[in-house]
Amino acid sequence: MTAVPSPAPPLVLPGTRAGRDPERSIRRGPRRLPAEVVAATQRDRLLDGIVRTVAQSGYAKARISDICQAAGVTRPVFYEQFRGKEDAFLAAHRHGTTLVIASMEAAFEAAGDWPSGIRDALGALLGILAGAPAFATMAVVEIDAVGEAGREERDVLLAQFRRFFTTAGGAAGAAGAPPGVAATELVDAVVGGVYASVYRRIAAGGAAELPVLLPTLSYFVLAPFLGPEGAAARLAEPRPAVRASAAPCLHPGASRQHGADAPSP
């Protein structure tokens, strides 16, 4: 009998859980968790706390005290984990976007060919962000407020998106572009266009609606490499729905509505 693979665990992005959720409280007393487990739990809760606080108040107005309140930890604990607000923001951004890229790569590699892989990777991206609106707001919109470090982080992220166009299929498609069209600049334009569309939808408060962009963005991405008719033909082919694996994200302010454990020492 062929073994049935176990389903992948749900993707949990920073901000999709309440930092002060009682289920994540830290036990006290003689049976307290080991110090390294306590530190990891506190860091995890702080990542949730900064994502929710930034999504709710904006990066510029987010205060360390607010982040600690959302996470249920004290200021000394915050500074044991991070140098400051920017450091915590970038840590949450890197952790979350690493998970997103990995899910996109899994969807891409599971597809039968390059055009299908591009479409499925886009579907994974849009579905994941739709299921984690606080993280989407923090990572895509509020990163502009971080300044130079945020811009550098975004450049690194966009470079990772470009990798989807450097496979054999993507390279072949780019090589077939009309004379005078540089493949590198074409890919940059496509990636930038997708990012701009996603940014605009999230900034308007429509993160949950991101999946409706999939047909348009798929056509936009494929048409430069397959031609308009080729892209339309590929999009007409039935494809299995790509489901987001992210846990549903509560409203950024919901953490104060949960029962909360006392701030961790």
BELLINUR-V477844 format. One record per residue. N is the residue number from 0. RES is the residue in three letters. SS is DSSP state (2 for helix, 1 for strand, 0 for the rest). PHI is phi in radians with two decimals (* if undefined). OMEGA is omega in whole degrees, 0 to 359 (NA if undefined). Layout:
N & RES & SS & PHI & OMEGA
N & RES & SS & PHI & OMEGA
This chain:
0 & MET & 0 & * & 180
1 & THR & 0 & -1.33 & 180
2 & ALA & 0 & -1.21 & 177
3 & VAL & 0 & -1.54 & 181
4 & PRO & 0 & -1.11 & 178
5 & SER & 0 & -1.22 & 178
6 & PRO & 0 & -1.13 & 179
7 & ALA & 0 & -1.13 & 178
8 & PRO & 0 & -1.10 & 181
9 & PRO & 0 & -1.07 & 179
10 & LEU & 1 & -1.39 & 182
11 & VAL & 0 & -2.02 & 179
12 & LEU & 0 & -1.47 & 174
13 & PRO & 0 & -0.97 & 180
14 & GLY & 0 & 1.68 & 180
15 & THR & 0 & -1.51 & 176
16 & ARG & 0 & -2.22 & 176
17 & ALA & 0 & -1.40 & 180
18 & GLY & 0 & -1.05 & 183
19 & ARG & 0 & -1.73 & 177
20 & ASP & 0 & -1.02 & 181
21 & PRO & 2 & -0.98 & 180
22 & GLU & 2 & -1.17 & 180
23 & ARG & 2 & -1.88 & 180
24 & SER & 0 & -1.22 & 182
25 & ILE & 0 & -1.82 & 182
26 & ARG & 0 & -1.16 & 177
27 & ARG & 0 & -1.91 & 175
28 & GLY & 0 & 1.61 & 187
29 & PRO & 0 & -1.13 & 181
30 & ARG & 0 & -1.82 & 180
31 & ARG & 0 & -1.09 & 180
32 & LEU & 0 & -1.12 & 176
33 & PRO & 0 & -1.01 & 185
34 & ALA & 2 & -1.00 & 182
35 & GLU & 2 & -1.19 & 177
36 & VAL & 2 & -1.24 & 177
37 & VAL & 2 & -1.04 & 181
38 & ALA & 2 & -1.09 & 180
39 & ALA & 2 & -1.13 & 179
40 & THR & 2 & -1.15 & 179
41 & GLN & 2 & -1.11 & 179
42 & ARG & 2 & -1.11 & 180
43 & ASP & 2 & -1.06 & 179
44 & ARG & 2 & -1.17 & 178
45 & LEU & 2 & -1.17 & 176
46 & LEU & 2 & -1.10 & 175
47 & ASP & 2 & -1.09 & 183
48 & GLY & 2 & -1.11 & 182
49 & ILE & 2 & -1.25 & 179
50 & VAL & 2 & -1.10 & 181
51 & ARG & 2 & -1.15 & 181
52 & THR & 2 & -1.17 & 180
53 & VAL & 2 & -1.16 & 179
54 & ALA & 2 & -1.11 & 183
55 & GLN & 2 & -1.46 & 189
56 & SER & 2 & -1.89 & 188
57 & GLY & 0 & 1.58 & 183
58 & TYR & 0 & -1.07 & 185
59 & ALA & 0 & -1.08 & 184
60 & LYS & 0 & -1.66 & 180
61 & ALA & 0 & -1.21 & 180
62 & ARG & 0 & -1.90 & 178
63 & ILE & 2 & -1.00 & 181
64 & SER & 2 & -1.09 & 178
65 & ASP & 2 & -1.17 & 179
66 & ILE & 2 & -1.11 & 179
67 & CYS & 2 & -1.10 & 179
68 & GLN & 2 & -1.08 & 180
69 & ALA & 2 & -1.15 & 182
70 & ALA & 2 & -1.53 & 183
71 & GLY & 0 & 1.29 & 177
72 & VAL & 1 & -2.28 & 180
73 & THR & 0 & -1.59 & 178
74 & ARG & 2 & -1.03 & 178
75 & PRO & 2 & -1.00 & 178
76 & VAL & 2 & -1.12 & 178
77 & PHE & 2 & -0.98 & 184
78 & TYR & 2 & -1.33 & 170
79 & GLU & 2 & -1.29 & 184
80 & GLN & 2 & -1.74 & 188
81 & PHE & 0 & -2.39 & 179
82 & ARG & 0 & -1.32 & 182
83 & GLY & 0 & 3.09 & 184
84 & LYS & 2 & -1.10 & 181
85 & GLU & 2 & -1.09 & 180
86 & ASP & 2 & -1.06 & 180
87 & ALA & 2 & -1.17 & 179
88 & PHE & 2 & -1.05 & 182
89 & LEU & 2 & -1.13 & 178
90 & ALA & 2 & -1.12 & 178
91 & ALA & 2 & -1.14 & 180
92 & HIS & 2 & -1.10 & 182
93 & ARG & 2 & -1.13 & 181
94 & HIS & 2 & -1.10 & 182
95 & GLY & 2 & -1.18 & 182
96 & THR & 2 & -1.21 & 174
97 & THR & 2 & -1.08 & 177
98 & LEU & 2 & -1.14 & 181
99 & VAL & 2 & -1.12 & 180
100 & ILE & 2 & -1.07 & 179
101 & ALA & 2 & -1.08 & 178
102 & SER & 2 & -1.18 & 176
103 & MET & 2 & -1.11 & 180
104 & GLU & 2 & -1.14 & 179
105 & ALA & 2 & -1.12 & 178
106 & ALA & 2 & -1.14 & 180
107 & PHE & 2 & -1.11 & 184
108 & GLU & 2 & -1.24 & 180
109 & ALA & 2 & -1.36 & 181
110 & ALA & 0 & -1.35 & 184
111 & GLY & 0 & -1.39 & 182
112 & ASP & 0 & -2.69 & 185
113 & TRP & 2 & -1.10 & 180
114 & PRO & 2 & -1.05 & 178
115 & SER & 2 & -1.15 & 179
116 & GLY & 2 & -1.11 & 178
117 & ILE & 2 & -1.07 & 180
118 & ARG & 2 & -1.10 & 182
119 & ASP & 2 & -1.21 & 177
120 & ALA & 2 & -1.13 & 176
121 & LEU & 2 & -1.09 & 178
122 & GLY & 2 & -1.07 & 178
123 & ALA & 2 & -1.11 & 180
124 & LEU & 2 & -1.02 & 184
125 & LEU & 2 & -1.15 & 180
126 & GLY & 2 & -1.17 & 180
127 & ILE & 2 & -1.12 & 181
128 & LEU & 2 & -1.16 & 178
129 & ALA & 2 & -1.13 & 179
130 & GLY & 0 & -1.45 & 181
131 & ALA & 0 & -2.40 & 186
132 & PRO & 2 & -1.09 & 178
133 & ALA & 2 & -1.15 & 178
134 & PHE & 2 & -1.13 & 180
135 & ALA & 2 & -1.02 & 179
136 & THR & 2 & -1.11 & 181
137 & MET & 2 & -1.12 & 190
138 & ALA & 2 & -1.38 & 186
139 & VAL & 2 & -1.73 & 185
140 & VAL & 2 & -1.68 & 187
141 & GLU & 2 & -1.27 & 179
142 & ILE & 2 & -1.09 & 177
143 & ASP & 2 & -1.08 & 184
144 & ALA & 2 & -1.35 & 184
145 & VAL & 2 & -1.34 & 180
146 & GLY & 0 & 1.66 & 186
147 & GLU & 2 & -1.03 & 180
148 & ALA & 2 & -1.09 & 178
149 & GLY & 2 & -1.19 & 179
150 & ARG & 2 & -1.12 & 178
151 & GLU & 2 & -1.13 & 179
152 & GLU & 2 & -1.12 & 179
153 & ARG & 2 & -1.16 & 178
154 & ASP & 2 & -1.07 & 178
155 & VAL & 2 & -1.10 & 180
156 & LEU & 2 & -1.11 & 181
157 & LEU & 2 & -1.13 & 176
158 & ALA & 2 & -1.10 & 177
159 & GLN & 2 & -1.19 & 176
160 & PHE & 2 & -1.12 & 181
161 & ARG & 2 & -1.11 & 182
162 & ARG & 2 & -1.07 & 180
163 & PHE & 2 & -1.18 & 181
164 & PHE & 2 & -1.83 & 182
165 & THR & 0 & -1.86 & 174
166 & THR & 0 & -1.30 & 180
167 & ALA & 2 & -1.02 & 180
168 & GLY & 2 & -1.13 & 180
169 & GLY & 2 & -1.16 & 180
170 & ALA & 2 & -1.12 & 180
171 & ALA & 2 & -1.12 & 179
172 & GLY & 2 & -1.15 & 180
173 & ALA & 2 & -1.14 & 180
174 & ALA & 2 & -1.14 & 180
175 & GLY & 0 & -1.54 & 179
176 & ALA & 0 & -1.16 & 181
177 & PRO & 0 & -1.03 & 178
178 & PRO & 0 & -0.97 & 179
179 & GLY & 0 & 1.55 & 179
180 & VAL & 0 & -1.65 & 181
181 & ALA & 0 & -1.42 & 184
182 & ALA & 2 & -1.04 & 183
183 & THR & 2 & -1.08 & 180
184 & GLU & 2 & -1.18 & 178
185 & LEU & 2 & -1.11 & 179
186 & VAL & 2 & -1.09 & 179
187 & ASP & 2 & -1.03 & 180
188 & ALA & 2 & -1.14 & 180
189 & VAL & 2 & -1.14 & 180
190 & VAL & 2 & -1.07 & 179
191 & GLY & 2 & -1.10 & 179
192 & GLY & 2 & -1.15 & 178
193 & VAL & 2 & -1.09 & 180
194 & TYR & 2 & -1.05 & 181
195 & ALA & 2 & -1.12 & 179
196 & SER & 2 & -1.15 & 179
197 & VAL & 2 & -1.13 & 179
198 & TYR & 2 & -1.01 & 184
199 & ARG & 2 & -1.08 & 181
200 & ARG & 2 & -1.17 & 180
201 & ILE & 2 & -1.18 & 181
202 & ALA & 2 & -1.08 & 179
203 & ALA & 0 & -1.48 & 179
204 & GLY & 0 & 1.45 & 183
205 & GLY & 0 & -1.92 & 181
206 & ALA & 2 & -1.00 & 182
207 & ALA & 2 & -1.13 & 182
208 & GLU & 2 & -1.65 & 185
209 & LEU & 2 & -0.93 & 182
210 & PRO & 2 & -1.01 & 180
211 & VAL & 2 & -1.19 & 179
212 & LEU & 2 & -1.40 & 188
213 & LEU & 2 & -1.00 & 180
214 & PRO & 2 & -1.05 & 182
215 & THR & 2 & -1.15 & 182
216 & LEU & 2 & -1.20 & 177
217 & SER & 2 & -1.10 & 178
218 & TYR & 2 & -1.10 & 180
219 & PHE & 2 & -1.04 & 182
220 & VAL & 2 & -1.34 & 186
221 & LEU & 2 & -1.46 & 186
222 & ALA & 2 & -1.01 & 180
223 & PRO & 2 & -1.10 & 184
224 & PHE & 2 & -1.81 & 181
225 & LEU & 2 & -1.81 & 188
226 & GLY & 0 & 1.50 & 182
227 & PRO & 2 & -1.00 & 182
228 & GLU & 2 & -1.20 & 179
229 & GLY & 2 & -1.12 & 179
230 & ALA & 2 & -1.14 & 180
231 & ALA & 2 & -1.09 & 180
232 & ALA & 2 & -1.14 & 180
233 & ARG & 2 & -1.15 & 181
234 & LEU & 2 & -1.26 & 178
235 & ALA & 2 & -1.35 & 179
236 & GLU & 0 & -1.28 & 179
237 & PRO & 0 & -1.15 & 178
238 & ARG & 0 & -2.29 & 176
239 & PRO & 0 & -1.11 & 180
240 & ALA & 0 & -1.12 & 176
241 & VAL & 0 & -1.66 & 182
242 & ARG & 0 & -1.67 & 175
243 & ALA & 0 & -1.23 & 178
244 & SER & 0 & -1.75 & 180
245 & ALA & 1 & -1.32 & 174
246 & ALA & 0 & -1.19 & 179
247 & PRO & 0 & -0.99 & 181
248 & CYS & 0 & -1.69 & 177
249 & LEU & 0 & -1.26 & 176
250 & HIS & 0 & -1.01 & 184
251 & PRO & 0 & -0.90 & 182
252 & GLY & 0 & -1.60 & 187
253 & ALA & 2 & -1.22 & 183
254 & SER & 2 & -1.07 & 180
255 & ARG & 2 & -1.42 & 180
256 & GLN & 2 & -1.69 & 178
257 & HIS & 0 & -1.48 & 168
258 & GLY & 0 & -1.11 & 188
259 & ALA & 0 & -2.15 & 174
260 & ASP & 0 & -1.43 & 179
261 & ALA & 0 & -1.15 & 178
262 & PRO & 0 & -0.91 & 181
263 & SER & 1 & -1.23 & 181
264 & PRO & 0 & -1.26 & NA
